[in-house]
Amino acid sequence: MIDRRTNAPIPTPTPPTGVRRDDGLDCEICGARMQERSCKITCRNCGFTRDCSDP
Ligand SMILES: [Zn+2]
């Protein structure tokens, strides 16, 4: 039995690197994604919290 495997390309999801929006929702401590909630932006990674009214 001849097992001919097709050299099919593996679908690898490539996120658009380089495209980064500066929306101020990145933790300045660890760089993780922050979550805004009731005018409080909290980092779910390190727990850093900042006010949304801060520049
Ligand atoms: Zn953080």
mmCIF file of the protein (N, C-alpha, C, O) and its ligand, coordinates in Angstrom:
data_MODEL
# 
_entry.id   MODEL 
# 
loop_
_entity.id 
_entity.type 
_entity.pdbx_number_of_molecules 
1 polymer     1 
2 non-polymer 1 
# 
_entity_poly.entity_id                      1 
_entity_poly.type                           'polypeptide(L)' 
_entity_poly.nstd_linkage                   no 
_entity_poly.nstd_monomer                   no 
_entity_poly.pdbx_seq_one_letter_code       MIDRRTNAPIPTPTPPTGVRRDDGLDCEICGARMQERSCKITCRNCGFTRDCSDP 
_entity_poly.pdbx_seq_one_letter_code_can   MIDRRTNAPIPTPTPPTGVRRDDGLDCEICGARMQERSCKITCRNCGFTRDCSDP 
_entity_poly.pdbx_strand_id                 A 
# 
loop_
_entity_poly_seq.entity_id 
_entity_poly_seq.num 
_entity_poly_seq.mon_id 
_entity_poly_seq.hetero 
1 1  MET n 
1 2  ILE n 
1 3  ASP n 
1 4  ARG n 
1 5  ARG n 
1 6  THR n 
1 7  ASN n 
1 8  ALA n 
1 9  PRO n 
1 10 ILE n 
1 11 PRO n 
1 12 THR n 
1 13 PRO n 
1 14 THR n 
1 15 PRO n 
1 16 PRO n 
1 17 THR n 
1 18 GLY n 
1 19 VAL n 
1 20 ARG n 
1 21 ARG n 
1 22 ASP n 
1 23 ASP n 
1 24 GLY n 
1 25 LEU n 
1 26 ASP n 
1 27 CYS n 
1 28 GLU n 
1 29 ILE n 
1 30 CYS n 
1 31 GLY n 
1 32 ALA n 
1 33 ARG n 
1 34 MET n 
1 35 GLN n 
1 36 GLU n 
1 37 ARG n 
1 38 SER n 
1 39 CYS n 
1 40 LYS n 
1 41 ILE n 
1 42 THR n 
1 43 CYS n 
1 44 ARG n 
1 45 ASN n 
1 46 CYS n 
1 47 GLY n 
1 48 PHE n 
1 49 THR n 
1 50 ARG n 
1 51 ASP n 
1 52 CYS n 
1 53 SER n 
1 54 ASP n 
1 55 PRO n 
# 
loop_
_struct_asym.id 
_struct_asym.entity_id 
A 1 
B 2 
# 
loop_
_chem_comp.id 
_chem_comp.type 
_chem_comp.mon_nstd_flag 
ALA 'L-peptide linking' y 
ARG 'L-peptide linking' y 
ASN 'L-peptide linking' y 
ASP 'L-peptide linking' y 
CYS 'L-peptide linking' y 
GLN 'L-peptide linking' y 
GLU 'L-peptide linking' y 
GLY 'peptide linking'   y 
ILE 'L-peptide linking' y 
LEU 'L-peptide linking' y 
LYS 'L-peptide linking' y 
MET 'L-peptide linking' y 
PHE 'L-peptide linking' y 
PRO 'L-peptide linking' y 
SER 'L-peptide linking' y 
THR 'L-peptide linking' y 
VAL 'L-peptide linking' y 
ZN  non-polymer         . 
# 
_pdbx_entity_nonpoly.entity_id   2 
_pdbx_entity_nonpoly.name        ? 
_pdbx_entity_nonpoly.comp_id     ZN 
# 
_pdbx_nonpoly_scheme.asym_id         B 
_pdbx_nonpoly_scheme.entity_id       2 
_pdbx_nonpoly_scheme.mon_id          ZN 
_pdbx_nonpoly_scheme.ndb_seq_num     1 
_pdbx_nonpoly_scheme.pdb_seq_num     101 
_pdbx_nonpoly_scheme.auth_seq_num    101 
_pdbx_nonpoly_scheme.pdb_mon_id      ZN 
_pdbx_nonpoly_scheme.auth_mon_id     ZN 
_pdbx_nonpoly_scheme.pdb_strand_id   A 
_pdbx_nonpoly_scheme.pdb_ins_code    . 
# 
loop_
_atom_site.group_PDB 
_atom_site.id 
_atom_site.type_symbol 
_atom_site.label_atom_id 
_atom_site.label_alt_id 
_atom_site.label_comp_id 
_atom_site.label_asym_id 
_atom_site.label_entity_id 
_atom_site.label_seq_id 
_atom_site.pdbx_PDB_ins_code 
_atom_site.Cartn_x 
_atom_site.Cartn_y 
_atom_site.Cartn_z 
_atom_site.occupancy 
_atom_site.B_iso_or_equiv 
_atom_site.pdbx_formal_charge 
_atom_site.auth_seq_id 
_atom_site.auth_comp_id 
_atom_site.auth_asym_id 
_atom_site.auth_atom_id 
_atom_site.pdbx_PDB_model_num 
ATOM   1   N  N  . MET A 1 1  ? 0.851   -1.197 0.000  1.00 0.00 ? 1   MET A N  1 
ATOM   2   C  CA . MET A 1 1  ? 0.000   0.000  0.000  1.00 0.00 ? 1   MET A CA 1 
ATOM   3   C  C  . MET A 1 1  ? 0.886   1.247  0.000  1.00 0.00 ? 1   MET A C  1 
ATOM   4   O  O  . MET A 1 1  ? 1.788   1.419  0.820  1.00 0.00 ? 1   MET A O  1 
ATOM   5   N  N  . ILE A 1 2  ? 0.586   2.062  -0.924 1.00 0.00 ? 2   ILE A N  1 
ATOM   6   C  CA . ILE A 1 2  ? 1.373   3.296  -1.017 1.00 0.00 ? 2   ILE A CA 1 
ATOM   7   C  C  . ILE A 1 2  ? 0.622   4.454  -0.353 1.00 0.00 ? 2   ILE A C  1 
ATOM   8   O  O  . ILE A 1 2  ? -0.469  4.845  -0.770 1.00 0.00 ? 2   ILE A O  1 
ATOM   9   N  N  . ASP A 1 3  ? 1.228   4.959  0.652  1.00 0.00 ? 3   ASP A N  1 
ATOM   10  C  CA . ASP A 1 3  ? 0.574   6.057  1.370  1.00 0.00 ? 3   ASP A CA 1 
ATOM   11  C  C  . ASP A 1 3  ? 1.144   7.386  0.898  1.00 0.00 ? 3   ASP A C  1 
ATOM   12  O  O  . ASP A 1 3  ? 2.179   7.858  1.369  1.00 0.00 ? 3   ASP A O  1 
ATOM   13  N  N  . ARG A 1 4  ? 0.448   7.946  -0.019 1.00 0.00 ? 4   ARG A N  1 
ATOM   14  C  CA . ARG A 1 4  ? 0.920   9.242  -0.532 1.00 0.00 ? 4   ARG A CA 1 
ATOM   15  C  C  . ARG A 1 4  ? 0.276   10.376 0.241  1.00 0.00 ? 4   ARG A C  1 
ATOM   16  O  O  . ARG A 1 4  ? -0.913  10.661 0.091  1.00 0.00 ? 4   ARG A O  1 
ATOM   17  N  N  . ARG A 1 5  ? 1.042   10.982 1.025  1.00 0.00 ? 5   ARG A N  1 
ATOM   18  C  CA . ARG A 1 5  ? 0.496   12.094 1.810  1.00 0.00 ? 5   ARG A CA 1 
ATOM   19  C  C  . ARG A 1 5  ? 0.679   13.407 1.045  1.00 0.00 ? 5   ARG A C  1 
ATOM   20  O  O  . ARG A 1 5  ? 1.773   13.770 0.612  1.00 0.00 ? 5   ARG A O  1 
ATOM   21  N  N  . THR A 1 6  ? -0.379  14.048 0.914  1.00 0.00 ? 6   THR A N  1 
ATOM   22  C  CA . THR A 1 6  ? -0.300  15.331 0.208  1.00 0.00 ? 6   THR A CA 1 
ATOM   23  C  C  . THR A 1 6  ? 0.353   16.371 1.102  1.00 0.00 ? 6   THR A C  1 
ATOM   24  O  O  . THR A 1 6  ? 0.044   16.504 2.286  1.00 0.00 ? 6   THR A O  1 
ATOM   25  N  N  . ASN A 1 7  ? 1.227   17.068 0.510  1.00 0.00 ? 7   ASN A N  1 
ATOM   26  C  CA . ASN A 1 7  ? 1.924   18.095 1.271  1.00 0.00 ? 7   ASN A CA 1 
ATOM   27  C  C  . ASN A 1 7  ? 1.053   19.345 1.385  1.00 0.00 ? 7   ASN A C  1 
ATOM   28  O  O  . ASN A 1 7  ? 1.341   20.407 0.834  1.00 0.00 ? 7   ASN A O  1 
ATOM   29  N  N  . ALA A 1 8  ? -0.030  19.146 2.140  1.00 0.00 ? 8   ALA A N  1 
ATOM   30  C  CA . ALA A 1 8  ? -0.954  20.269 2.282  1.00 0.00 ? 8   ALA A CA 1 
ATOM   31  C  C  . ALA A 1 8  ? -0.404  21.278 3.282  1.00 0.00 ? 8   ALA A C  1 
ATOM   32  O  O  . ALA A 1 8  ? 0.105   20.914 4.342  1.00 0.00 ? 8   ALA A O  1 
ATOM   33  N  N  . PRO A 1 9  ? -0.511  22.507 2.936  1.00 0.00 ? 9   PRO A N  1 
ATOM   34  C  CA . PRO A 1 9  ? -0.036  23.556 3.859  1.00 0.00 ? 9   PRO A CA 1 
ATOM   35  C  C  . PRO A 1 9  ? -0.902  23.626 5.105  1.00 0.00 ? 9   PRO A C  1 
ATOM   36  O  O  . PRO A 1 9  ? -2.131  23.614 5.038  1.00 0.00 ? 9   PRO A O  1 
ATOM   37  N  N  . ILE A 1 10 ? -0.240  23.698 6.220  1.00 0.00 ? 10  ILE A N  1 
ATOM   38  C  CA . ILE A 1 10 ? -0.983  23.786 7.475  1.00 0.00 ? 10  ILE A CA 1 
ATOM   39  C  C  . ILE A 1 10 ? -1.482  25.214 7.677  1.00 0.00 ? 10  ILE A C  1 
ATOM   40  O  O  . ILE A 1 10 ? -0.709  26.171 7.665  1.00 0.00 ? 10  ILE A O  1 
ATOM   41  N  N  . PRO A 1 11 ? -2.780  25.328 7.861  1.00 0.00 ? 11  PRO A N  1 
ATOM   42  C  CA . PRO A 1 11 ? -3.346  26.672 8.076  1.00 0.00 ? 11  PRO A CA 1 
ATOM   43  C  C  . PRO A 1 11 ? -2.922  27.263 9.408  1.00 0.00 ? 11  PRO A C  1 
ATOM   44  O  O  . PRO A 1 11 ? -3.439  26.903 10.465 1.00 0.00 ? 11  PRO A O  1 
ATOM   45  N  N  . THR A 1 12 ? -1.993  28.155 9.331  1.00 0.00 ? 12  THR A N  1 
ATOM   46  C  CA . THR A 1 12 ? -1.544  28.782 10.563 1.00 0.00 ? 12  THR A CA 1 
ATOM   47  C  C  . THR A 1 12 ? -2.071  30.209 10.639 1.00 0.00 ? 12  THR A C  1 
ATOM   48  O  O  . THR A 1 12 ? -1.779  31.044 9.783  1.00 0.00 ? 12  THR A O  1 
ATOM   49  N  N  . PRO A 1 13 ? -2.828  30.460 11.649 1.00 0.00 ? 13  PRO A N  1 
ATOM   50  C  CA . PRO A 1 13 ? -3.380  31.818 11.810 1.00 0.00 ? 13  PRO A CA 1 
ATOM   51  C  C  . PRO A 1 13 ? -2.291  32.822 12.127 1.00 0.00 ? 13  PRO A C  1 
ATOM   52  O  O  . PRO A 1 13 ? -1.619  32.743 13.156 1.00 0.00 ? 13  PRO A O  1 
ATOM   53  N  N  . THR A 1 14 ? -2.139  33.746 11.234 1.00 0.00 ? 14  THR A N  1 
ATOM   54  C  CA . THR A 1 14 ? -1.095  34.747 11.444 1.00 0.00 ? 14  THR A CA 1 
ATOM   55  C  C  . THR A 1 14 ? -1.719  36.084 11.827 1.00 0.00 ? 14  THR A C  1 
ATOM   56  O  O  . THR A 1 14 ? -2.317  36.768 10.997 1.00 0.00 ? 14  THR A O  1 
ATOM   57  N  N  . PRO A 1 15 ? -1.571  36.433 13.068 1.00 0.00 ? 15  PRO A N  1 
ATOM   58  C  CA . PRO A 1 15 ? -2.103  37.729 13.494 1.00 0.00 ? 15  PRO A CA 1 
ATOM   59  C  C  . PRO A 1 15 ? -1.304  38.865 12.884 1.00 0.00 ? 15  PRO A C  1 
ATOM   60  O  O  . PRO A 1 15 ? -0.086  38.768 12.731 1.00 0.00 ? 15  PRO A O  1 
ATOM   61  N  N  . PRO A 1 16 ? -1.972  39.906 12.548 1.00 0.00 ? 16  PRO A N  1 
ATOM   62  C  CA . PRO A 1 16 ? -1.291  41.048 11.925 1.00 0.00 ? 16  PRO A CA 1 
ATOM   63  C  C  . PRO A 1 16 ? -0.337  41.723 12.891 1.00 0.00 ? 16  PRO A C  1 
ATOM   64  O  O  . PRO A 1 16 ? -0.721  42.602 13.662 1.00 0.00 ? 16  PRO A O  1 
ATOM   65  N  N  . THR A 1 17 ? 0.901   41.298 12.833 1.00 0.00 ? 17  THR A N  1 
ATOM   66  C  CA . THR A 1 17 ? 1.877   41.934 13.712 1.00 0.00 ? 17  THR A CA 1 
ATOM   67  C  C  . THR A 1 17 ? 2.331   43.256 13.121 1.00 0.00 ? 17  THR A C  1 
ATOM   68  O  O  . THR A 1 17 ? 2.419   43.408 11.903 1.00 0.00 ? 17  THR A O  1 
ATOM   69  N  N  . GLY A 1 18 ? 2.605   44.170 13.959 1.00 0.00 ? 18  GLY A N  1 
ATOM   70  C  CA . GLY A 1 18 ? 3.013   45.476 13.472 1.00 0.00 ? 18  GLY A CA 1 
ATOM   71  C  C  . GLY A 1 18 ? 1.857   46.444 13.516 1.00 0.00 ? 18  GLY A C  1 
ATOM   72  O  O  . GLY A 1 18 ? 2.032   47.651 13.687 1.00 0.00 ? 18  GLY A O  1 
ATOM   73  N  N  . VAL A 1 19 ? 0.661   45.886 13.357 1.00 0.00 ? 19  VAL A N  1 
ATOM   74  C  CA . VAL A 1 19 ? -0.512  46.756 13.430 1.00 0.00 ? 19  VAL A CA 1 
ATOM   75  C  C  . VAL A 1 19 ? -0.960  46.856 14.886 1.00 0.00 ? 19  VAL A C  1 
ATOM   76  O  O  . VAL A 1 19 ? -1.591  45.953 15.434 1.00 0.00 ? 19  VAL A O  1 
ATOM   77  N  N  . ARG A 1 20 ? -0.627  47.929 15.453 1.00 0.00 ? 20  ARG A N  1 
ATOM   78  C  CA . ARG A 1 20 ? -0.950  48.095 16.868 1.00 0.00 ? 20  ARG A CA 1 
ATOM   79  C  C  . ARG A 1 20 ? -1.626  49.439 17.092 1.00 0.00 ? 20  ARG A C  1 
ATOM   80  O  O  . ARG A 1 20 ? -1.095  50.501 16.767 1.00 0.00 ? 20  ARG A O  1 
ATOM   81  N  N  . ARG A 1 21 ? -2.796  49.344 17.650 1.00 0.00 ? 21  ARG A N  1 
ATOM   82  C  CA . ARG A 1 21 ? -3.509  50.588 17.905 1.00 0.00 ? 21  ARG A CA 1 
ATOM   83  C  C  . ARG A 1 21 ? -3.165  51.117 19.292 1.00 0.00 ? 21  ARG A C  1 
ATOM   84  O  O  . ARG A 1 21 ? -3.186  50.388 20.284 1.00 0.00 ? 21  ARG A O  1 
ATOM   85  N  N  . ASP A 1 22 ? -2.863  52.346 19.326 1.00 0.00 ? 22  ASP A N  1 
ATOM   86  C  CA . ASP A 1 22 ? -2.505  52.953 20.596 1.00 0.00 ? 22  ASP A CA 1 
ATOM   87  C  C  . ASP A 1 22 ? -3.766  53.482 21.272 1.00 0.00 ? 22  ASP A C  1 
ATOM   88  O  O  . ASP A 1 22 ? -4.039  54.682 21.283 1.00 0.00 ? 22  ASP A O  1 
ATOM   89  N  N  . ASP A 1 23 ? -4.517  52.550 21.832 1.00 0.00 ? 23  ASP A N  1 
ATOM   90  C  CA . ASP A 1 23 ? -5.761  52.961 22.471 1.00 0.00 ? 23  ASP A CA 1 
ATOM   91  C  C  . ASP A 1 23 ? -5.596  53.110 23.974 1.00 0.00 ? 23  ASP A C  1 
ATOM   92  O  O  . ASP A 1 23 ? -6.555  53.406 24.686 1.00 0.00 ? 23  ASP A O  1 
ATOM   93  N  N  . GLY A 1 24 ? -4.380  52.903 24.449 1.00 0.00 ? 24  GLY A N  1 
ATOM   94  C  CA . GLY A 1 24 ? -4.115  53.090 25.867 1.00 0.00 ? 24  GLY A CA 1 
ATOM   95  C  C  . GLY A 1 24 ? -4.696  51.996 26.730 1.00 0.00 ? 24  GLY A C  1 
ATOM   96  O  O  . GLY A 1 24 ? -4.946  52.199 27.917 1.00 0.00 ? 24  GLY A O  1 
ATOM   97  N  N  . LEU A 1 25 ? -4.911  50.834 26.138 1.00 0.00 ? 25  LEU A N  1 
ATOM   98  C  CA . LEU A 1 25 ? -5.470  49.736 26.909 1.00 0.00 ? 25  LEU A CA 1 
ATOM   99  C  C  . LEU A 1 25 ? -4.433  48.656 27.158 1.00 0.00 ? 25  LEU A C  1 
ATOM   100 O  O  . LEU A 1 25 ? -4.769  47.515 27.474 1.00 0.00 ? 25  LEU A O  1 
ATOM   101 N  N  . ASP A 1 26 ? -3.195  49.021 27.017 1.00 0.00 ? 26  ASP A N  1 
ATOM   102 C  CA . ASP A 1 26 ? -2.127  48.075 27.320 1.00 0.00 ? 26  ASP A CA 1 
ATOM   103 C  C  . ASP A 1 26 ? -1.491  48.432 28.654 1.00 0.00 ? 26  ASP A C  1 
ATOM   104 O  O  . ASP A 1 26 ? -1.169  49.593 28.908 1.00 0.00 ? 26  ASP A O  1 
ATOM   105 N  N  . CYS A 1 27 ? -1.317  47.448 29.483 1.00 0.00 ? 27  CYS A N  1 
ATOM   106 C  CA . CYS A 1 27 ? -0.739  47.681 30.799 1.00 0.00 ? 27  CYS A CA 1 
ATOM   107 C  C  . CYS A 1 27 ? 0.682   48.204 30.654 1.00 0.00 ? 27  CYS A C  1 
ATOM   108 O  O  . CYS A 1 27 ? 1.506   47.647 29.929 1.00 0.00 ? 27  CYS A O  1 
ATOM   109 N  N  . GLU A 1 28 ? 0.937   49.276 31.358 1.00 0.00 ? 28  GLU A N  1 
ATOM   110 C  CA . GLU A 1 28 ? 2.279   49.868 31.268 1.00 0.00 ? 28  GLU A CA 1 
ATOM   111 C  C  . GLU A 1 28 ? 3.248   49.137 32.175 1.00 0.00 ? 28  GLU A C  1 
ATOM   112 O  O  . GLU A 1 28 ? 4.445   49.425 32.166 1.00 0.00 ? 28  GLU A O  1 
ATOM   113 N  N  . ILE A 1 29 ? 2.751   48.207 32.951 1.00 0.00 ? 29  ILE A N  1 
ATOM   114 C  CA . ILE A 1 29 ? 3.608   47.449 33.840 1.00 0.00 ? 29  ILE A CA 1 
ATOM   115 C  C  . ILE A 1 29 ? 4.084   46.160 33.174 1.00 0.00 ? 29  ILE A C  1 
ATOM   116 O  O  . ILE A 1 29 ? 5.280   45.888 33.069 1.00 0.00 ? 29  ILE A O  1 
ATOM   117 N  N  . CYS A 1 30 ? 3.109   45.388 32.733 1.00 0.00 ? 30  CYS A N  1 
ATOM   118 C  CA . CYS A 1 30 ? 3.471   44.094 32.147 1.00 0.00 ? 30  CYS A CA 1 
ATOM   119 C  C  . CYS A 1 30 ? 3.153   44.041 30.663 1.00 0.00 ? 30  CYS A C  1 
ATOM   120 O  O  . CYS A 1 30 ? 3.583   43.123 29.964 1.00 0.00 ? 30  CYS A O  1 
ATOM   121 N  N  . GLY A 1 31 ? 2.408   45.013 30.183 1.00 0.00 ? 31  GLY A N  1 
ATOM   122 C  CA . GLY A 1 31 ? 2.116   45.077 28.769 1.00 0.00 ? 31  GLY A CA 1 
ATOM   123 C  C  . GLY A 1 31 ? 0.955   44.206 28.339 1.00 0.00 ? 31  GLY A C  1 
ATOM   124 O  O  . GLY A 1 31 ? 0.710   44.023 27.147 1.00 0.00 ? 31  GLY A O  1 
ATOM   125 N  N  . ALA A 1 32 ? 0.240   43.668 29.319 1.00 0.00 ? 32  ALA A N  1 
ATOM   126 C  CA . ALA A 1 32 ? -0.895  42.819 28.989 1.00 0.00 ? 32  ALA A CA 1 
ATOM   127 C  C  . ALA A 1 32 ? -2.104  43.673 28.618 1.00 0.00 ? 32  ALA A C  1 
ATOM   128 O  O  . ALA A 1 32 ? -2.110  44.894 28.778 1.00 0.00 ? 32  ALA A O  1 
ATOM   129 N  N  . ARG A 1 33 ? -3.099  42.999 28.130 1.00 0.00 ? 33  ARG A N  1 
ATOM   130 C  CA . ARG A 1 33 ? -4.306  43.692 27.733 1.00 0.00 ? 33  ARG A CA 1 
ATOM   131 C  C  . ARG A 1 33 ? -5.102  44.102 28.975 1.00 0.00 ? 33  ARG A C  1 
ATOM   132 O  O  . ARG A 1 33 ? -5.315  43.302 29.886 1.00 0.00 ? 33  ARG A O  1 
ATOM   133 N  N  . MET A 1 34 ? -5.529  45.345 28.990 1.00 0.00 ? 34  MET A N  1 
ATOM   134 C  CA . MET A 1 34 ? -6.272  45.829 30.139 1.00 0.00 ? 34  MET A CA 1 
ATOM   135 C  C  . MET A 1 34 ? -7.756  45.897 29.807 1.00 0.00 ? 34  MET A C  1 
ATOM   136 O  O  . MET A 1 34 ? -8.166  45.992 28.650 1.00 0.00 ? 34  MET A O  1 
ATOM   137 N  N  . GLN A 1 35 ? -8.535  45.845 30.872 1.00 0.00 ? 35  GLN A N  1 
ATOM   138 C  CA . GLN A 1 35 ? -9.978  45.862 30.686 1.00 0.00 ? 35  GLN A CA 1 
ATOM   139 C  C  . GLN A 1 35 ? -10.572 47.092 31.350 1.00 0.00 ? 35  GLN A C  1 
ATOM   140 O  O  . GLN A 1 35 ? -10.341 47.359 32.529 1.00 0.00 ? 35  GLN A O  1 
ATOM   141 N  N  . GLU A 1 36 ? -11.336 47.829 30.569 1.00 0.00 ? 36  GLU A N  1 
ATOM   142 C  CA . GLU A 1 36 ? -11.953 49.025 31.118 1.00 0.00 ? 36  GLU A CA 1 
ATOM   143 C  C  . GLU A 1 36 ? -13.322 48.690 31.695 1.00 0.00 ? 36  GLU A C  1 
ATOM   144 O  O  . GLU A 1 36 ? -14.154 48.041 31.061 1.00 0.00 ? 36  GLU A O  1 
ATOM   145 N  N  . ARG A 1 37 ? -13.516 49.149 32.896 1.00 0.00 ? 37  ARG A N  1 
ATOM   146 C  CA . ARG A 1 37 ? -14.792 48.864 33.551 1.00 0.00 ? 37  ARG A CA 1 
ATOM   147 C  C  . ARG A 1 37 ? -15.146 50.028 34.473 1.00 0.00 ? 37  ARG A C  1 
ATOM   148 O  O  . ARG A 1 37 ? -14.427 50.336 35.423 1.00 0.00 ? 37  ARG A O  1 
ATOM   149 N  N  . SER A 1 38 ? -16.231 50.639 34.177 1.00 0.00 ? 38  SER A N  1 
ATOM   150 C  CA . SER A 1 38 ? -16.746 51.761 34.972 1.00 0.00 ? 38  SER A CA 1 
ATOM   151 C  C  . SER A 1 38 ? -15.643 52.768 35.270 1.00 0.00 ? 38  SER A C  1 
ATOM   152 O  O  . SER A 1 38 ? -15.341 53.076 36.422 1.00 0.00 ? 38  SER A O  1 
ATOM   153 N  N  . CYS A 1 39 ? -15.065 53.261 34.203 1.00 0.00 ? 39  CYS A N  1 
ATOM   154 C  CA . CYS A 1 39 ? -14.031 54.297 34.301 1.00 0.00 ? 39  CYS A CA 1 
ATOM   155 C  C  . CYS A 1 39 ? -12.809 53.812 35.077 1.00 0.00 ? 39  CYS A C  1 
ATOM   156 O  O  . CYS A 1 39 ? -12.050 54.613 35.622 1.00 0.00 ? 39  CYS A O  1 
ATOM   157 N  N  . LYS A 1 40 ? -12.631 52.518 35.121 1.00 0.00 ? 40  LYS A N  1 
ATOM   158 C  CA . LYS A 1 40 ? -11.441 51.978 35.759 1.00 0.00 ? 40  LYS A CA 1 
ATOM   159 C  C  . LYS A 1 40 ? -10.807 50.957 34.831 1.00 0.00 ? 40  LYS A C  1 
ATOM   160 O  O  . LYS A 1 40 ? -11.419 49.951 34.475 1.00 0.00 ? 40  LYS A O  1 
ATOM   161 N  N  . ILE A 1 41 ? -9.594  51.230 34.454 1.00 0.00 ? 41  ILE A N  1 
ATOM   162 C  CA . ILE A 1 41 ? -8.908  50.303 33.565 1.00 0.00 ? 41  ILE A CA 1 
ATOM   163 C  C  . ILE A 1 41 ? -8.013  49.398 34.407 1.00 0.00 ? 41  ILE A C  1 
ATOM   164 O  O  . ILE A 1 41 ? -7.035  49.844 35.007 1.00 0.00 ? 41  ILE A O  1 
ATOM   165 N  N  . THR A 1 42 ? -8.363  48.154 34.432 1.00 0.00 ? 42  THR A N  1 
ATOM   166 C  CA . THR A 1 42 ? -7.642  47.223 35.288 1.00 0.00 ? 42  THR A CA 1 
ATOM   167 C  C  . THR A 1 42 ? -6.926  46.175 34.451 1.00 0.00 ? 42  THR A C  1 
ATOM   168 O  O  . THR A 1 42 ? -7.477  45.621 33.500 1.00 0.00 ? 42  THR A O  1 
ATOM   169 N  N  . CYS A 1 43 ? -5.686  45.923 34.834 1.00 0.00 ? 43  CYS A N  1 
ATOM   170 C  CA . CYS A 1 43 ? -4.933  44.874 34.170 1.00 0.00 ? 43  CYS A CA 1 
ATOM   171 C  C  . CYS A 1 43 ? -5.281  43.541 34.824 1.00 0.00 ? 43  CYS A C  1 
ATOM   172 O  O  . CYS A 1 43 ? -5.172  43.379 36.039 1.00 0.00 ? 43  CYS A O  1 
ATOM   173 N  N  . ARG A 1 44 ? -5.690  42.620 34.014 1.00 0.00 ? 44  ARG A N  1 
ATOM   174 C  CA . ARG A 1 44 ? -6.101  41.328 34.556 1.00 0.00 ? 44  ARG A CA 1 
ATOM   175 C  C  . ARG A 1 44 ? -4.906  40.424 34.783 1.00 0.00 ? 44  ARG A C  1 
ATOM   176 O  O  . ARG A 1 44 ? -5.032  39.305 35.282 1.00 0.00 ? 44  ARG A O  1 
ATOM   177 N  N  . ASN A 1 45 ? -3.774  40.920 34.416 1.00 0.00 ? 45  ASN A N  1 
ATOM   178 C  CA . ASN A 1 45 ? -2.568  40.098 34.563 1.00 0.00 ? 45  ASN A CA 1 
ATOM   179 C  C  . ASN A 1 45 ? -1.837  40.399 35.867 1.00 0.00 ? 45  ASN A C  1 
ATOM   180 O  O  . ASN A 1 45 ? -1.512  39.494 36.635 1.00 0.00 ? 45  ASN A O  1 
ATOM   181 N  N  . CYS A 1 46 ? -1.582  41.690 36.103 1.00 0.00 ? 46  CYS A N  1 
ATOM   182 C  CA . CYS A 1 46 ? -0.815  42.058 37.298 1.00 0.00 ? 46  CYS A CA 1 
ATOM   183 C  C  . CYS A 1 46 ? -1.663  42.835 38.295 1.00 0.00 ? 46  CYS A C  1 
ATOM   184 O  O  . CYS A 1 46 ? -1.246  43.057 39.432 1.00 0.00 ? 46  CYS A O  1 
ATOM   185 N  N  . GLY A 1 47 ? -2.845  43.244 37.870 1.00 0.00 ? 47  GLY A N  1 
ATOM   186 C  CA . GLY A 1 47 ? -3.739  43.918 38.801 1.00 0.00 ? 47  GLY A CA 1 
ATOM   187 C  C  . GLY A 1 47 ? -3.542  45.418 38.849 1.00 0.00 ? 47  GLY A C  1 
ATOM   188 O  O  . GLY A 1 47 ? -4.094  46.105 39.709 1.00 0.00 ? 47  GLY A O  1 
ATOM   189 N  N  . PHE A 1 48 ? -2.756  45.915 37.922 1.00 0.00 ? 48  PHE A N  1 
ATOM   190 C  CA . PHE A 1 48 ? -2.545  47.357 37.880 1.00 0.00 ? 48  PHE A CA 1 
ATOM   191 C  C  . PHE A 1 48 ? -3.815  48.067 37.442 1.00 0.00 ? 48  PHE A C  1 
ATOM   192 O  O  . PHE A 1 48 ? -4.466  47.688 36.468 1.00 0.00 ? 48  PHE A O  1 
ATOM   193 N  N  . THR A 1 49 ? -4.145  49.109 38.193 1.00 0.00 ? 49  THR A N  1 
ATOM   194 C  CA . THR A 1 49 ? -5.375  49.828 37.899 1.00 0.00 ? 49  THR A CA 1 
ATOM   195 C  C  . THR A 1 49 ? -5.087  51.298 37.671 1.00 0.00 ? 49  THR A C  1 
ATOM   196 O  O  . THR A 1 49 ? -4.319  51.930 38.396 1.00 0.00 ? 49  THR A O  1 
ATOM   197 N  N  . ARG A 1 50 ? -5.714  51.808 36.661 1.00 0.00 ? 50  ARG A N  1 
ATOM   198 C  CA . ARG A 1 50 ? -5.568  53.243 36.403 1.00 0.00 ? 50  ARG A CA 1 
ATOM   199 C  C  . ARG A 1 50 ? -6.921  53.821 36.050 1.00 0.00 ? 50  ARG A C  1 
ATOM   200 O  O  . ARG A 1 50 ? -7.824  53.127 35.584 1.00 0.00 ? 50  ARG A O  1 
ATOM   201 N  N  . ASP A 1 51 ? -7.027  55.106 36.287 1.00 0.00 ? 51  ASP A N  1 
ATOM   202 C  CA . ASP A 1 51 ? -8.299  55.763 35.999 1.00 0.00 ? 51  ASP A CA 1 
ATOM   203 C  C  . ASP A 1 51 ? -8.367  56.129 34.522 1.00 0.00 ? 51  ASP A C  1 
ATOM   204 O  O  . ASP A 1 51 ? -7.358  56.461 33.900 1.00 0.00 ? 51  ASP A O  1 
ATOM   205 N  N  . CYS A 1 52 ? -9.563  56.063 33.979 1.00 0.00 ? 52  CYS A N  1 
ATOM   206 C  CA . CYS A 1 52 ? -9.695  56.306 32.551 1.00 0.00 ? 52  CYS A CA 1 
ATOM   207 C  C  . CYS A 1 52 ? -9.522  57.781 32.232 1.00 0.00 ? 52  CYS A C  1 
ATOM   208 O  O  . CYS A 1 52 ? -9.325  58.159 31.077 1.00 0.00 ? 52  CYS A O  1 
ATOM   209 N  N  . SER A 1 53 ? -9.596  58.611 33.265 1.00 0.00 ? 53  SER A N  1 
ATOM   210 C  CA . SER A 1 53 ? -9.462  60.041 33.031 1.00 0.00 ? 53  SER A CA 1 
ATOM   211 C  C  . SER A 1 53 ? -7.998  60.471 33.034 1.00 0.00 ? 53  SER A C  1 
ATOM   212 O  O  . SER A 1 53 ? -7.662  61.618 32.736 1.00 0.00 ? 53  SER A O  1 
ATOM   213 N  N  . ASP A 1 54 ? -7.141  59.515 33.380 1.00 0.00 ? 54  ASP A N  1 
ATOM   214 C  CA . ASP A 1 54 ? -5.723  59.846 33.360 1.00 0.00 ? 54  ASP A CA 1 
ATOM   215 C  C  . ASP A 1 54 ? -5.247  59.997 31.930 1.00 0.00 ? 54  ASP A C  1 
ATOM   216 O  O  . ASP A 1 54 ? -5.706  59.271 31.048 1.00 0.00 ? 54  ASP A O  1 
ATOM   217 N  N  . PRO A 1 55 ? -4.357  60.901 31.688 1.00 0.00 ? 55  PRO A N  1 
ATOM   218 C  CA . PRO A 1 55 ? -3.836  61.114 30.342 1.00 0.00 ? 55  PRO A CA 1 
ATOM   219 C  C  . PRO A 1 55 ? -2.990  59.941 29.872 1.00 0.00 ? 55  PRO A C  1 
ATOM   220 O  O  . PRO A 1 55 ? -2.474  59.960 28.755 1.00 0.00 ? 55  PRO A O  1 
HETATM 221 ZN ZN . ZN  B 2 .  ? -0.262  44.449 33.997 1.00 0.00 2 101 ZN  A ZN 1 
# 
